[in-house]
Amino acid sequence: MTQPVRILLCDDHVVVRAGLLALLDSTADIEVVGEAGTGEEAIALAAKLRPDVVLMDLQLGEGMDGVETTRRLTAPPEAGRSPHVLVLTTYDTDADITRAIEAGATGYLLKAERPEELFAAIHAAAEGRTALSAPVASRVMANMRKPRPTLTDRERDILAQLAHGLGNREIAKALFISEATVKTHLGRIYDKLGVDTRSGAVAVAKEQRLLP
């Protein structure tokens, strides 16, 4: 018999973890070796337990979120190997999907999936194969087919400053323009990228390779 896939659960809701534990315990070829309620705890347990897959929620309350935890878990280790990360979340926005995949997630699953879909995704992730919920896969494909938005040079300048974490006043000062002008350009950038937040604009810009 092949060895069961060793899983580390990371979710800040105790009830959710209990439900996942009961579900995963119902199949013989998956073994839950640990549970974490925070990103920091997941990183410490992963180093100790060496799971094959970390089942990761995106929102983890206080402390680092699931994306940053994923980034740290999948960074090249000094010794041994990194676990694969399978995101399991209720969030399916383009920005969330992009951030998770860029951070190194092997798969992205929604919590509404059927148990057999979750089991299959876990096995796929353990083998390093991409596993996406059907709605997530559709969004990824739609974004790939979508023509890249055209930004003006000034909009690119502002977007670059945005990516460095600057506020409107700081951007205005750096580019020698007024705050009102910055706000006007930001509105146009949001419309072109189909977002309504600064972080969303940066995430889409990175996805579309609009930043240098």
Residue, then its C-alpha position, 0 to 999 in steps of 0.5 A: m500500500t502507498q503511504p497516506v498523504r500527510i496533511l497539516l490543517c491551517d484555519d483560525h476557526v476551531v469548528v471548521r478544523a474539527g469538521l475538516l478533521a472528521l471529513l479527512d479521517s473518513t478516508a484511509d489515504i489521507e492522514v491529518v498530522g497537525e492543526a494550526g490556528t495561525g500562520e505562525e503556528a502553521i510554519a512552526l508545525a510544518a517545520k516539525l511535522r514535514p507534511d506533504v500538503v498544508l490545507m490553508d485558509l486565506q483569512l487567519g485573523e490577527g497575525m500573518d494571513g494565508v498568502e504570507t504564510t503560503r509564501r513562507l511555507t513554499a520558500p526554498p528550505e535550507a534542508g529537506r523540501s517545502p510542503h505543497v500548499l492547497v488553499l481552501t477558502t470562501y474567497d474567490t476574487d481575482a485579487d485573492i486568487t492571484r495573490a495566492i498563486e503568486a505566493g506559491a500555492t499549488g491549488y485553490l479550492l473553495k469550501a463549497e466543493r464536494p468531499e470527493e473533489l477535496f480528496a482529489a485536490i489533496h492528492a493532486a497537490a501532494e504530487g505537485r499538480t495544480a488543483l483548482s475549483a471549477p469557478v476558480a479555473s474559469r476565472v483564471m482562464a477568463n483573465m488569461r483571455k482578457p486583453r491587457p488594459t492600456l495605461t497611460d505613462r502617468e497612470r503607470d507611474i502612479l501604479a508603480q508608486l502605489a505598488h511601493g505602498l505610497g499614499n496619495r499625498e506621497i505620490a503627489k509629492a514624488l510625481f510633482i502633481s496635486e493630490a486631486t490629480v492623483k485621485t483622478h488618475l487612480g479612478r481611471i486606473y481602477d476602472k481600467l483594471g476592474v478593481d475598487t481598492r489599491s491592493g486590488a489594483v496592484a494585484v491585477a497589475k502584477e498579474q497582467r505584468l503592467l509593472p516594471 
